[in-house]
């Protein structure tokens, strides 16, 4: 029973700072004796004047010390074990947090977790509490001591680092800058450097096209941008103003002539219209599939519908053309229409180029971006232009085609006309992938 009383006294020391319980009375016997009184719990010395002290006698600490000195009798042969906190790396000025710390009291083979209320954390400047930033005010390795109310000691270390921010992604003409997040473990603090908003392009002047030289679009002067101010305009004589057109006479195979004063170089220019036939190679390297020769019910020339206003991207005026030329081959792959916008397209001969400029769909864009034969005026054919291509498919090398091809003529929102080159049937659809063949008018 004497040993039992001592053990109970020790457990009281570990788990509370109260007075220990009285020892139990010894058993009745011939030599029975009164049990010993249990010992009081104890707390360690804790100093806040630059150092701390545990155990010994009161004269080993100065007047700033608090607590009752632990003694070997109260500590006995017991000890502490700890599981280090889940976070042992901190950035400077980030609040300390001892989450994950488990403190165990070990007595013989007994291992018992100690409640947080029954131990303290100490470092060289005094007591620590959750949220303390004093310990992370300076970088370096810091030793933290765990002391229970019986004066048992254990320790662990934390490392305090400067914040390590990755290189900020700089702002561009179109995107804001992106400050980095500290890469140190468990930090997660964003670089406090202010976000730089996206800035507009700063284009150098565009050198316009001449009769003999292509235009040189201005380039954004911001480092690493390289965006061009406008599409390249090919060298050309501008005889739109005051143009006089003598149409070609297909009946007598006489070439027509367009003439006028070039607004760029001021010289009277003449542009002959060479007589061509279906199946001939056109200026863009493709095959001619329609000739507006005025014969067999066809018009003598047709008007290519203009688009936009001067200065707009893709702007062109209406002009008279006599031929439709198909690109040498289909574009690789198939294309969805994928647009719900209705833009009041037209179906007739001469409408395809304007229709395509109005479209916002992959099938149209691939034609607008095509530059086959050095020509930049390719487009997706209108419903009637596509039918003319079908009627002449044997003459342009498409006789074996069984595919379905898109037109640029809409039926209603979502739905667009296309044509089966196996049967010639025209119908409307939208969420399917079919073929595309670009054409041009001249």
Secondary structure, 3 states (H helix, E strand, C coil): CHHHHHHHHHHHHHHCCCCCCCCCCCCCCCCCCCCCCCCCCCCCCECCCCCCCCCCCHHHCCCCCECCCCCHHHHCCCEEEEECCCCCEEECCCCCCCCCCEEEEEECCEEEECCHHHEEEEECCEEECCCCCHHHCCCEEEEEEEEECCCCEEEEEEEEECCCCCCCECCCCCCCCECCECCCCCCCCECCCCCCCCCCCCECCCECCCCCCCCECCEECCCCCCCECCCCCCCCCCCCCCCEEECCECCCCECEEEEEECCCCCCEEEEEECCCCCCCECCCCCEEEEECECCCCCCECEEECCECCCCCCCCECCEEECEEEECCCCCCCCEECCCCCCCCCCCCCCCHHHHHHHCCCHHHHHHHCCCHHHCCCCEECCHHHHHHHHHCCCCCCCCCCCCEEEEEEEEECCEEEEEECCCCCEEEECCCEEECCEEEEC
